[in-house]
Amino acid sequence: MSRSDLPIDAALPALREALAGATRAVLVAPPGAGKSTRVPLVLMEESWSGTGKILVLEPRRIAARAVADRMAKTLGEEVGGRVGLRVRFGSKVSARTRVEVVTEGIFTRMILDDPTLEGVAAVLFDEFHERSLDADLGLALALDTQSALRDDLRILVMSATLDGARVAALLGGAPVVESAGRAFPVVTRHVGRDPAARLEDEVARTVRRALAEEGGSALVFLPGAAEIRRTAELLAATVKDPAVDIVPLFGALDRAEQDRAIEPAAPGRRKVVLATSIAETSLTIEGVRIVVDSGLARVPRFEPDLGLTRLETVRVSRAAADQRRGRAGRTEPGVCYRLWEEAQEGAFPAYQTPEILAADLSSLLLDCAAWGVTDPASLAFLDPPPKPAVAEARALLTSLGGLDADGRITEEGKRLRALPLTPRLGRMVVDAAARGEGRLAADLALLVSERGLGGEDVHLGHRLDRFRSDRSRRAEDARRMAAGWLREVTAAPDIGSGPERAGAVLALAFPDRIARARGKDGDFVLANGRGGSVDPASPLTRETFLAVAEIGGVAARARILSAAPISLAEIEADFADRIETREEVTFDRAAAALRAKRARRLGAVSLGEQTLAVPPTEESARALAEGIAALGIHRLPWSKSQLVLRHRVSFLRRVDESFPDLSDTALAASAAEWLAPQILGKTALSQIGPEELSAALDQLIPWDVKRRIEAELPSHFDAPSGQRHPIDYEGEEPVLSIRVQELFGLAVHPTVARGKIPLVVELLSPAHRPVQITRDLPGFWKGSWQAVKSEMKGRYPRHPWPDDPASAAATHRAKPRGT
C-alpha cells in the first residue's frame, strides 16, 4: 500500500487495539487528519475482518465519491476494485471489493433488506457529527443487529467535532480514540456585513478583497444554490484577474461540474469555489488557503401540526463555523473572512440541530416498522425522536395505508418502502402507476427529491420538459433509476402523460398542499391553512390552483419553491372523498348583514360557492348578534329612554355590583345570549328596531331591579315649576340641567338614591345657557345668587329675578307684557 504520512497515523495503533478487544469504538479526529481514507484501509487488514467488507458511510454522494477515489488511488487502483462505491445513481463494486463506501441512506436500505449484514465485518459512520436522520437511524439499526444477531460486527463512529463521551455512552461505554490532527494556523478576520445589503453583494465584496489581500484559491460558503448562482454572476462581472476561475459546488450539479470544483487549480491559475455546507467536511479542495464564510446554512424544518417541511436559512453553529474555518488550513497557513462581528458569535448555537429533532419522521417510522419496531424510542438513538413528529408521521403513514392501527407495517407499506423515496412520493408513484401515469410520477419524484434535475424553475411542468430532453449522464442515470422504481410496482400500461398532468399527479403525494390563488398576484393559500407566495415573474401567478411540492422561508413569508398547475376538474376527480360541502352563514361587515352560501372546500381551499337565502335559525341569529357586536354595540338603534335606562343601571352598578353590567363592552361580549333570541329571522342590522332592544332589556333587567331603579334613580326630576326634566346618569355624577327660574321656592338641594346622592345641578339662563353649577342649592341662593341675578336681570328683563328665590314662586314662563 502506497501512503504518505497523515496525522491520523499516530492514533491508528490505539484504534486497532480498541477494535481488537471490543466491537464498538469512537474516533474523534479533526478535519484533514486522514481518518476517512486511512482508517478503512487499515481495518481491512485486521485479522478480525477476515474476508468481510468494511462499510464506510458518508453523508453525501459527493463525499462518498471523493473518499472512494482517494482510497482507490492509495492502492493504485480504480474504484470498483478493492475499494467500491455504492450511491443512488450507480455502483462500482466487484467480487474483489473489501472496502465499500456508501451513502447513509443506502446503508439503511442495506441493513433493512439484510439485518444480519452477511459478509460485512465492520460499519464505519464517517462525519457522524452532521447528525443526519439516516445516520442516526443507521447507527440505531446497526447496534440492534450487533446486539441480537451479530456480536462479531464492529461499529466505529468517526467525527471531526463530536461529543465523544456522549456517543461512547450510547455505544455502551465504548473506548474513545482521539487524534490530535495537523492543522496549519488560520488567521480569522471578522469583516461584518451590512444587513440592508443583499447577501451576494456582501460576499462578492469580501471575495474581491480576499483575492487582493491573499494568494491561493478560495472556498466560499453560501446557504444555497440560488445564492451561489447570483454570487457567481457578480464575481464574473467584477473580478478582473483573468487567472481566477469561478466554480460552483452544490449537490444538484452533475459529477463533472463537482469534480471541476474539487480538482486543484491549473498551474498559474486561482480558483474561487462557491459552495454550500457540503464542503464543510470530508472533501479536501486542493490549493484552498482562503475561506469566506457567510455564516448561513439552509436546513429543512418540519412543522408537525401542518405536516409540512420547509427550507429555512439559519445561522450556522459555532462547530460548523470552526469546520469551515479549518478548510483554510488543510495544506498551508490560511485566512478566514467571516461576514459577522466577533461579538455575535456568542449567540450562535454550539452545534447544529440534529435532523432527527427537526425533520419529517415518516420515512424513519416506516423503516422502523419494517424492522419490526412500532415505537422508535425502543431503539438506541443519541436523541430520541420527538413525540409530536412521531405522532404526525404515524398519522400520515396510516392515511397512506403504510401502517395498520397498531403501527405495524402493512403489505402496502412494504410496497412503499421498496421504493427509495419518501412515503408520500412512494404513494404517488404507486397510485399513478395503477392508472397508467407511472412514468410521469417517477419523473416528478426525481425532480422533487433530486435538486437541479431539469433546472431550478419553480414550475415543475417546465422542469419536467427540460429533464426529459436532458441527455447528460446524471439525467440518464436518474431515468434509469426511475425505470427501476416502476418495475417495483404493479403498473398498468403507461399512457405517456405530459407536463400538463404534473399537478394532478403531484397532488397524489401532497393533497394537503393543493393551493388556491388569493388576493394579489402570487399569493396562495394551501389546503393545510398555510399561506405561500410565488415569484411574481413566474407564470404560476396566473394560475387559480396549484399542487405545491416544496416551501421555503419562515412561516410568515413562506415561498413556494416548486409547484405545478392543477385544474378544478382534476381536484374533484381525485379528491372527491376529501371535499366537504357545507352551508355557511357569515357576517358582511360592510353591509352589516348576514350572507349565506353553500361552500365546497378542500381543507382551507375554496373550490366554489353558491349564494343562498339566510335561514331563520338560532345559529344565524347568533351570527348576526356577534357580527353587530364586533362592529360596536353603539351601532344598534337605541332609543333615548333605553340609553337613559342603561346609564341609570350602570350608575347603580358602581356602588352595587349586583346590578347587571350594561356597558357596551359587556353587552358586546354576551350579544349571542341577550340579543340573538330577540332577532330570530332577521338578517341585517337595518331590520332591528327599538322594540327588539326593549325586549332584550326586559330580559337583562329583572322586574325587582327595575323597581329599585325607579325608586332610587328616577329618570326625571319634578321641578317646582311643574315641569319634568331628565337626569343624566352617563357621567361619574348624576346631572340635572334646568333653568334657574324653575327652582324658585326650593329650599333643599335635589337628590337621588333616597337622598343619599346629590345631583349636580347645572343652572341655565332663560336662553338655556349655563350660568352656574352647584351641588348646594340653598347655599347658592344665599351666596352667589345676587351676582347672578344682577347679570341676568340686565340680559333678561322680562323674567322674574326675586331677591329671595327660596321663597319665590317657580315658573317656566316670562312675565306677561306690561307687568
N, C-alpha and C positions, 0 to 999 in steps of 0.2 A: 504494500500500500504506500503510495507516494503522498507524503504530507509535509507541510511546513509547521513550525511551532505555532500553537494557538494558546491563549490564556487558559482555556478550559483544561488543557493537558495536565496542569498541576492538580486538578481536582479529580481526575479520572481514577487514580488508584483507590481513593476513598469511595467513589461511586461504585466501582467494581466490587469492592469489599462489601458495601452495603447490600447490593443486589445478589451477592453470592450467599449471604446469610439471611436474607429476608426477601419477600416477594413484593414489597412496596417501598418506594423511596421518593424523596422530593429533592430536586436540583434547582438551586437558585443561582443564576449566573447573569451578569449584566449584558446588554447588547454588545455584539461584536466578540464575545468570548469564544464563539465557535460551537456552542452546545448543540445547535440544530443539525449541524453537518458532521461533527466529530463523534458525538455520543452514540448514534445508531450504528455507525461502522465498528466502533469498539465493542458494543454489546453483541453485535452479530458474531463476534469471535469468542464469546464466553462459552464455557462448557455447558452451562445450563440451557443455552439457547438451542443446542443440538442442530437440527436442520430446520427448526421453526423460523417463522418470519418475525422480523421486528417491524411493527406497525408504527409509523410516525404520523401523528395527527397535526395538521396545520389549519389555522382558522380561515385561510383564503386560498383560492386556486393559484393566484399569482405567487404566493409564498410557497405553496406546495411544489410548483414547477421549479422555482429558483432553488429550493433546498435539494430536490431530486437531481437537478442538473449539476449542482456543485458536488454532491456526493459521488455521482457517476464519474465526473471529471477527476476527482481524487483517486478513483480506482482505475482511471484511464479507459473508461467505457462510456457507452451511450446509455441513456435512460432506457430501461427495458431489460437490462442485463441483471446483474446482482442488485442493482437499485431500480425499483419500479415506481410507477406513478399511477394513481387512480383518482380521477376527478370527474366532475359531472359531464363534461363534453368529451370524454375519451380516457382510455387507459393504455399504459405501456408496461405490461408485466409479462413474465415468461416463467418457464419451469425453473430457471436459474435464479429468480428473484428471491433475495433474502431480506432486503430492506424495502418496505413498501410505504411510500409517502401517500397519504390520503387526506382529503379534507374531512373536517369533523362530522359533517352531515353524512358523508359516505360511510364513515365508521359506524354511525348509529344504525344505518340500514344493514351493514355487515353483521353486527352483533345481534340484531333482531332476527335476521334470517338464519344465523347460526350461533345460538347462545353459548356453545362450547368453544367458539373461536378455534376450531380444529386447525392445526398447523401453525398457530400463532404462539410465539414464545413470549413476546412482550408487547405492551402497548405504551407508547410514549406520547404524552399530552404536551405538545410544544406550545409556548406562548400562552400558557393557561391563564395568565393574568388578564387577558382580554375578556374572559368570563362570558363567552358566547353561550347561548342556550344549548347548542349542540354539544359543546364541550362539557358543560355541567351534566347533561343527560348521559353523554357517552361515558363519563367517569362513574356516574352512579350505576350504570348497567355493567360496566367492567368490574366494579367492586362486587356487585351482586353475583356475577359469573364466577369470579375468583372465590368467593365465599362458599358458593353452593356446588359448583361444577369443576372448577379448575384451580386447585390450590397451588399448582405449579406456575401459574401465569404471573409474569412480572408486570407491575404497573409503576410507571415513573412519570411524575408530574414535573414539568420543567417550565421555568418562567424567568423573566428578567426582573420584574418588580412584583413581588408577591409576599403576602404574609405567610412565610413558610411554616411557621409554627401552627397556624390555623389549619392549613392544608394537611400538615402532618397529623394533626389530631383527627381530622376526618378520615385519614388513612390508618387509624388505629395506632397512633404513636410511631409512625414510620420515621426512619432516620432522615435527617436533612443534611444535604451536602451543599456547601457554598463554594463558588468560585469568585475570587477577587476580581477577575477580569483584567482587561487592559484598555484604558481609555485615555486618549490624549486630552490635554487641557482645552476647555472651550470657554471663550470669553462671552459673557452674556450682556447684551445691550438692550435695555428696555426703551423702546422708541415711542411708545404710546400710540394712540390712534384718535383721530378726530371722529367722535360719534356721529356728527352730522354728515360726514362724507361717506360715499359708497365704499364698501369693504375692498372691492377690487382696485379702486383708485389708491387707497392707502397701502395695500400690499404692493402694487406696481411701483409706487413711490419708494417704498423701502427696498425692494429688489434692485431698483436702479442705484440707490445709494450704496447697497452692499456690493454690487458689481464694481462700483467706482472705488470703494474703500478696500476691498479684499480680492485676492486671487482665488482661483479654483472654481469648481462648479457649485451650484446652489440647489438646495432642496427646499421647496416652499410648501407649507401645509395650509390647505384651504378646506372648508367644510364639505364641498360637493362639486359635482361635475359642472354645474352651471357657473359657479364662481371661477372654476378653473378655466373654462372657455372665455369668459369675459376678461379675466386677467391676462390670458394668453394674447387676446386681441390687443389689449392695451400695450403689453410689452413688445409685441411685434411692431407696433406703430411708433414706439418711443425709445426702444433700445437701439442705439445707432451702431454699436460694435457688430460688424458682420461675422465675427468669430463666435458669437453667442447663439446657441440653439435653444429654442423654447419648446419643451416637450411635456405633454400631459401624462399623468399616470393615475388611472382610477379603474375600478373593477369592470366597467362596461366596455372598455377598449378591447380590441382583439389582441391576440397574443403578439403579433408583430409590433404593434404600437407599444405594448407594455415592455417588450424586450428592448425596444429602442430607448425607452426611458431608463432601464436598468443598466444597460451596457455602458462602459466607460466612454467618455467623450473622445472624439477622434483627436489625434495629435495636433496641437496648435489651436484647439477649439475649447470652448467652455460650454457648459450646459446648465440650463435652469429647468429643473424638474418641478412641475406644478402637480402636487399630489394630495390625495385625501389621506385619512388616517391609516390606509392600508400600508403606508410606507413607514409607520412608526417602528415596527419590529420585523424580524425575520429577514427582511431584504437589506442587502448592503449594496448601495449605489456607488460605484467606484468614482473616485475623484471629488466627492462632495466634501467640502470643508466649510460651507456656509449653510446655515438653516435660517429661514424666515418663517416665523410661526404666527398665524393669525389668532391662535388660541381658541379656535372654534372647531366643532365636530358636528356632524349630522347623525342623529340616532333615532331609532324608532321608539315611539311612546304609545303604549296600549291603554285605551280607556275602557275598562271592563263594563261600565254602565251603558256604553254605546256599542260595545263590540267593535271598536274602531281603532286601527293602528294608524298613526300619522307620524311623519318625519318632522323632527324638531331640531333646530340648530341650538346647540348648548355650548357653554364653556367647557373646555377640556379639564380633566383632573390635573392635580399637581404631578401625579405619577406619569400621566401621558405627556405633560409638558416636558418633564425630565427625559422621557424616552425620546421625544422629538429633538430636544437639545443635544442629546447624546449622539445623534446621527452626524453631527458636525465633527465629532472627534473619533470617528471609527479608525481612520488610517493616518491622520496627522492632526496637529493642533488646528482648531477651528474657531468659528464665531457664530453666535446665535442672536438674531434680532427678534425681539418679542414685541408684538403690537399691543402691549398693555403696560401700565405703570407697575413698578415693582411692588408698591403698596397694595395693589389689587390682589396679589397672589394669595393673601390670607383668606379671601372669600372663595377661592377655588376649592372644589371638593377634593379630598385626599385621593380618592380613587373613583374611576367611572362607575356608574351604577351597573351592577351585573344585569345582563339581558333577562335573566330569569325573573327579575323583580320588576321589569317594565315591558314585557313582551306579551303577545298573544300566545297562550299556552295550549291552544287546541292541538297542534302537532305533537307537542310533548305528551299531552294526555292520551292521545290516540296511540302513540308509541308505547306508553306505559301500559295501556290496556292490552296491546299486542304482546307485551312482556308478561301479562298475567297479573298486573298490579292495577287495582282500581283506585287506590289512593297514592299519589306520587310522594306524599310525605313519608311513606314507609321505606322509600329508598334513601340512600346516603347522599344528600345534596349539601353543598357548602352553605347555600342559603335556601331555605325551604321555599317552594313556590307559594306566592301569596294566595290566600284562600279566595278573595273575590275574583281573581283572574282564573283560578281553577274552576270556580262555580260557573263563570261565564263560558269557559271552554267546554265544560261538561254539558251545559245547556245547548251550546252550538252543535256539538257532536251528536247529541241526542236528536236535535232537529234535523241534522243531516242524515240520520239513520246509522251513524257510525258506532254509537254505543246504545246498549239497552238500558232499561230503567235502573238496573243495578250497577251501571258503569262498566259492564263487560263489553268487549269488542264484539260486534255483530259480523255476519258474513259480508254485509255491505261495507262495514268498517275495514274489513280485510281488503276489499277491493280498492277502497280509498287509499289505504296505506301502501298498496302495491305500487301506486304512482308516487314518484319522488316530488310531490307537490304538497302544498298546504291542504288541509281538508276541504276548504272552500273551493280551491281550484280543482282539486280532485273530483269533487261533486259536480263541478261544471263540466269537466271532461266526460265523466261517466254519463251524465244526463244528456249532454249534447250528442254524444256518440250514439246513444239509443235512438235518437231521431234523425240521424244521418248528418250531423254537423260536428262530428268528432274532430276533423282536421282544423276547422275554424277554432274550436275550443282549445285544442292543443297549441295552436299558434298564439292565441291570446294568453294562455297560461305562460308561454315562453316570454311574451312581451312584458307581462306583469311581474314575473319572477326574475327575469334577466335584464338588468338595466342596460340601455344602449342599443339593444336589438331593434332595428327599424328606426333608429334615431331617438330624439328626445321630445317629439311633438306630443302635446297634451292629448290630441285627438288620436285615439288608438286605431281608428279606421285608417288614418293616413300612415301611421307606423306599420300597420299590417300590410298595406300596399308595398311600402319600401322593403319590408322584411321579405316578402315573398319574391321580390325581384333581386334581392341581395345575393350575390354569388361569392361572398367572402367565405373563408374557411370556417369562421365562427358561425355564420348563418347556416352553412351546410351541416356542420356538426349539430347545431340546435335542431334543425329539421329532422335529422336522422334520429336524434333522441326523442323528439315528439312522435315520430312514427312508431318508435318502440312503446311509448305510452299507449298508443291506440291499440297495439297488439295485446296489451294487458286487459283491455275491457272488451266486453261483447258489444260490437258495434253493428248498426245497420249499414247498408251501402252508403258511402258518403255522397251527399248531394252537391258538394262543392260550393258551399255558401261563401259569399264575398264580404267585403268590409261593411256593406250596408246592414248586415245582420250582426255586426260586432256587439252592439249594445244589448241586443236581445240575449245573446249567448253569455256575455259578461254578467248580466243580471242574474243568471243562474247561480253564480258564485256570491254575488253581493246584492241580494234583493233589498236589504236594509239600506243600500246606498243608491237606490233609484232616486233621482233628484228632479225637481221642477224649478223652472226659472221664476224669479220673483223680483219685483222692484226694478232697480236699474240693471242695465246690461251687465251680464257676467255674474250676477248673484243667484245662487240656487239654495233651496232647502232640501235636505236629504230626508228619506223616509224615517231615519232614526232620530230626526229632530235637529241634527246639527246643520249649520249653515256652511257654505263654502263658495268661493269665487273662482272664476276662470279668467285667465289673462284676457283683458279687453280686446287684444288683437286676434284672439283665436276665433275661428268660425263657429266654435261651440257656443259662443254667446248668443247666437241666433236661434239656438235650439230650445224647444219647450221642455223636453225631457232628456235626461242623461242617465246612463249607468256609470257610476263612478267606481274606479278601482283603487285609487290612491289619493291620499290627502296629506298635505304638509302644513307646517306653520303652527302657531299657537291657536287654541280653540277660538279666540275672539277674532282672529284674522286668518282663518283656515283657507288654504289654497288648494284647488283641485289640480292634481298633478297628472292624472291620466283618467280618461273617460271616453265614452262613445255615445252617440245619439241612440235613443230608443223611442219607438212610437207608442202612442196610447194603445193602439190595437195590439202591439206586442206585449205590453204590460198586462192588458186584460186577458190575453190568451194564455200567458204563462203563470199569472199570479192571481187568478180569479178567487182561489181559496183564501187569499190574504187580503183581498179588497173588502172593506167594510162600507156598507151603505147605511147611513143614519140621517134622521131628520134633526136639524139643528135650529134653534132659535137664538139669535144674537141681538144685541142692543146696538143700534146705529147711533153713535154719539152726535153726529152732525144733525140728524133728523130728530133726535130724542125719541126714537120709536123702535119697536121690535121689527126684525126681519126674520123670516123663516125660509129655510131652504132644505132640499134633500141633497146631501153631500156624499160623494164616493171618494174614499180615501185609502191610500196605501201608506199606513203609518201616518207620518206628518205631511205626506204629499197629497194634495187635492187632485183628483182625476176628473172632476166635473161637478157642477152644481145646478139645481133646478129650483126656481123661486116657488114658494108655497104660501098659502094663506096661514097667518099665525093662528095656531089652535088655542081655543079658550081654556087652557089648562092651568092648574096651580103652578106648574113649572114656568109657564110663560109669564104669569103674574109676578112670580119671584124674580124672573129675569128683568122685567120692566122695573120693578121696585129697586133692584140692585143697580140697574143702569142709571136710573134717576138719581139714586143716592151718590153714585160716582160723579155725576155732573154737579151735584150740590143740592141739599135739601131746600135751600132758598129758592130753587127754580120751581118748586111746587106753588100752586095758586092759593096761598094762604090768605084768608080774609083778614081784615084789620082786627076783628074781635078774636079770631083764632090766634093771631100773633100776640095780642094782649094777654090772652089766657096762658099761652106758653111762657110769656115773660113773668106772669104772676107766679106760675108753678116754679119756674127757675129761681125766682127771688126767694120763695119759701124754702127751696131745697138748700140754699146757702146756710140756713140756720137749722134745717131739719132734713137729714139725708133720707128719711123715709119717704119723702115726696119723690115722684118719678123724675128721671132726667130727660128733659125735653129739649136739650140743646141740639144744634144742628149736628154736631159730632156724634152724639149718642143716637139720634134718630137715623143718621146715615148708616151706622153700624148695625142697626137692627131693622132696617127697612123691610127685609123679607118677612119679618114676623108681624109688624104692625100695619104696613102699607099694602102688602100683597093681597091679603084677604079682602080688602075693600076695592081692589081694582081688577078683579077677575073678569076676563073678557075684554079688557081694554088693551090697546096695543101701542099707545103713544102718550107722551106727557100732555099733549094738547087735549086729550079726551078726559083728563082728570079735572074735576071741579071742587069747589069748597065743600060740597056736600059729602064727597068721599073722605075729605080730610076731617070733617066734623065727626063722621062715624068712627074714623080712626082715633081721634082724640077721646071719644067716649070710651073706647076700649082701653086707652092708655091711662085715663084718669078715672079711677073708681068714684062711685057716687058719694061715698063718705068724704073722699078727698075734695071733691067739688064743693061740698057743703062747708068744709073748713076754709077753703079758698074764699068763698063768697063771704063768710063770716069774718075772716081775718084780713083778707086783701081785697076789698071791694074794687071793682073795675072803675067806678066813678066816685067823685066827691059831690055831695049835695050841698051846694053853696047857699048862704043866707038869702041870696037873690032869688032863690027858687030854681036856678039852673043847675044841670048836671055836667060835670066836667071830668074827662078821662084822667086817670092816674097812670103815669108812665113808670113801669117797673123794669125797664130794659137795663138801666144802669145799676150802679152799686147801691143807690138810694132811690126810694120812690119819689117821683117829681110830680107836682101839681102846677100847671101853668094856668093862671087865671087873672082877669082884670081886677085891679085893686078895689074898685067900687063894689064888686060882688061880695067882698068880705067885710064890708062895713057892718058893724054890730056884733062881730065875732070876737069875743074876748079871750078865747083859748086857741092854742095852735092846733091845726088839723093833724090827726094821727091815723095810723092803721095798726093791724095786729092787736086789736083790743086796747089801743092806747099806748102800746109799747114802742112803736116806731114812728117818729115824727116825719111828716112829709117835708121834702124840700120844696118850698113854695116860691115859684117864680112869678113875681108880681108884674103885671102888664099894664101898659097905658091904655087909654081908650082906643088907641090905634093898634093895640096888640104888640107893642114894642116893650121889651124888658126894661123895667125901671129899678128893680131891686130883687135880690134873692135872700130869703130869710128862713131860718129854722126856729125862730122865736117871734111869732106874730104879735103877741102882747107887747114884747119889748120894742118891736118896730113901731107900733102905734105910739108908744111913749117916747121914743127916741128920734130916729131919723125921719119920721113921717112929716114933720114940719118942713124940713128942707125939700122933701119930695113934693109936698103939697104946693109950696111956693112955685116950684118949677112947673108942675103940671097945670096949676091954675092959670098961668100965663099962656100955656100952649092950648089948653082945652077949657076955655071959659064956660062952655055950655054944660059942663059936667060938674057934679057936686064935689066939693073939696072941704069937708067939715073939719072943724078944729079938733073934735073928739070922735074919731072914726069908730071907736069901740062901742059907742052908744048911738051912732047914726044908723039910719035905715039903709040897708043894702039895696042896690039897684043894678040893673044891666042896661039901663037906658040913660040918655042925656036928659037935662032939664027941658021942659016944654019951652017953646019960644015965648018971650015976654015975661018969664019969671026970673 
